[in-house]
């Protein structure tokens, strides 16, 4: 599936959430979509999140 089709599908889902759930649910959907994008980029290897996950050293 092309990125254009995925973007169109995501836009349609967000519009549906906004129409059904109102502004609060729309904002929640945007936050969850952003988390999904970050997870997807991490799984693909496009971003490196090991610095965030490992934390600081103990000594």
C-alpha angles and dihedrals in degrees: 000000000000123000090245091058091047091050091049091050092048091049092051092050092050090049090051091050091049092050095048105032105029130227098317093054090045091056091047090051091051092051092048090047090053091051089050091052092051092048091048092050091048092050091049090050095240094123130033115226098168090105091057095045100044096054123199126324120260099231 
